[in-house]
Amino acid sequence: MTALYELNGIFLEIDGMDIDDETKLDTLDAIDWEHDFSEKIENCIKIIRNKKARVEAYKAERNRLKKLKSSEEKAIEEIKKRISEAMILTKHDKVETTLFKVGFRKSTAVVVDEEKLSKEYQIATYEPDKKTLKELLKAGKEIEGAVLEERKNLTIR
C-alpha cells in the first residue's frame, strides 16, 4: 500500500505536468489514485480514533491514580495527626524506637487573610481575555498584540 506522502507526490507530479486538466484526471483515474487516497485517509482516521481512545484511557488511569495518591496522602496525614495527638496527650516531645526517632520541631508559617492583605504583598497573574479580544477584533477595533487569524480545522465525523 502506498503511503500518504507518496500519494501526495504522485498527485503533485501529475498536476505539474504540462497537459490539460482532463488528461490529468484520466491519468489519476488510470492508476486508481482517488481510491488509494480515500483508503489511506480512512486508515489514517482509524489510527486517530485508536490513539484518541488510548488518550482517554490514559486520562482515566491518571485520574484513578490521582485519586489513589490523594487517598494515600490523606491516610498519611491522618496517621501523623494521631501520632501527634498521642504524643501531646502523653506529654512526649520525642519517642525513639529501634527503627525510628519521632519528635516535634518548631517551625514558622505565614498565615494570610487575602482580603485584608495589601496588594503590594500579592502576586498578580494575568492572561489574555481571548473572548473579549475576539469580539472587539471582529467589530473592527485594532489592538496591538492581537489579531484575528483565520484557520482551517479538520473535522472528522
C-alpha positions in Angstrom: 0.0 0.0 0.0 1.2 3.5 -0.9 1.9 5.9 1.9 0.0 9.2 2.1 3.1 11.3 1.3 3.8 9.1 -1.8 0.2 9.7 -3.0 0.7 13.4 -2.5 3.9 13.1 -4.5 2.2 11.3 -7.3 -0.6 13.9 -7.4 1.9 16.8 -7.4 3.9 15.1 -10.2 0.8 14.6 -12.4 -0.6 18.1 -11.5 2.8 19.6 -12.5 2.8 18.0 -16.0 2.2 20.3 -19.0 -1.0 18.6 -20.0 -4.7 19.6 -19.9 -6.8 19.0 -16.8 -8.9 16.2 -18.4 -5.7 14.2 -19.2 -4.5 14.8 -15.6 -7.8 13.4 -14.3 -7.7 10.5 -16.7 -4.1 9.7 -15.6 -5.2 9.8 -11.9 -8.2 7.5 -12.7 -6.0 5.1 -14.6 -3.8 4.5 -11.6 -6.8 4.4 -9.2 -5.3 7.3 -7.3 -8.6 8.5 -5.8 -9.4 5.1 -4.3 -5.9 4.7 -2.9 -6.1 8.3 -1.5 -9.5 7.7 0.1 -8.4 4.4 1.6 -5.3 6.0 3.0 -7.3 8.8 4.6 -9.7 6.3 6.1 -6.8 4.3 7.6 -5.4 7.5 9.0 -8.7 8.3 10.6 -8.8 4.8 12.1 -5.4 5.4 13.6 -6.6 8.8 15.0 -9.6 7.1 16.6 -7.4 4.4 18.2 -5.0 7.0 19.5 -7.9 9.1 20.9 -9.2 6.0 22.7 -5.8 5.4 24.2 -5.6 9.1 25.3 -8.9 8.8 27.0 -7.8 5.6 28.7 -4.6 7.4 29.9 -6.7 10.2 31.3 -9.0 7.8 33.1 -5.9 6.0 34.5 -4.3 9.3 35.5 -7.5 10.3 37.3 -7.7 6.9 39.0 -4.1 7.2 40.2 -4.6 10.8 41.3 -7.5 9.7 43.5 -5.4 6.8 44.9 -2.5 9.2 45.6 -4.8 11.7 47.3 -6.3 8.9 49.4 -2.9 7.7 50.5 -1.8 11.3 51.3 -4.9 11.8 53.4 -4.2 8.5 55.2 -0.6 9.6 55.9 -1.7 12.9 57.3 -4.4 11.2 59.5 -1.8 8.8 60.9 0.6 11.6 61.6 -2.2 13.5 63.3 -3.0 10.6 65.5 0.7 10.2 66.5 1.0 13.9 67.2 -2.2 13.9 69.4 -1.0 10.8 71.3 2.4 12.3 71.9 0.9 15.6 73.1 -1.6 13.8 75.3 1.1 11.7 76.9 3.5 14.7 77.1 6.1 13.1 74.9 8.3 15.5 72.9 10.4 12.6 71.5 9.9 8.9 71.0 12.7 6.6 70.0 12.1 3.1 68.6 14.5 0.6 67.3 13.9 1.9 63.7 12.7 5.5 64.0 13.1 8.7 66.0 9.9 10.8 66.3 9.7 14.2 67.7 8.4 17.7 67.3 10.4 20.6 65.8 9.5 24.2 65.8 8.7 26.0 62.6 7.1 29.2 61.4 4.4 29.6 58.8 2.8 32.7 57.2 -0.9 32.8 57.7 -2.6 35.1 55.2 -6.1 36.7 55.1 -6.1 37.6 51.4 -9.0 40.0 51.7 -7.1 42.2 54.3 -3.6 41.8 52.8 -2.4 44.9 50.9 -1.9 44.5 47.2 1.8 45.3 47.4 2.3 41.9 49.0 0.3 39.9 46.5 1.5 38.4 43.2 -0.9 39.1 40.3 -1.1 36.9 37.3 -2.7 38.0 34.0 -3.9 36.1 31.0 -5.4 37.4 27.8 -9.2 37.7 27.7 -9.5 36.0 24.3 -13.3 36.1 24.2 -13.4 39.8 24.6 -10.5 40.3 22.3 -12.2 38.2 19.6 -15.4 40.3 19.9 -13.5 43.6 19.7 -11.4 42.5 16.7 -14.5 41.2 14.9 -16.1 44.6 15.5 -13.1 46.2 13.7 -11.1 47.5 16.6 -7.3 47.4 16.1 -5.5 46.1 19.2 -1.7 46.0 19.4 -0.5 42.5 20.1 -3.7 40.8 18.9 -5.0 39.8 15.5 -7.7 37.5 14.2 -6.2 34.6 12.3 -8.3 32.5 10.0 -7.6 28.8 10.3 -8.8 25.6 8.9 -9.6 22.9 11.4 -10.0 19.3 10.3 -13.3 17.8 11.3 -13.9 14.0 11.4 -17.5 12.8 11.6 
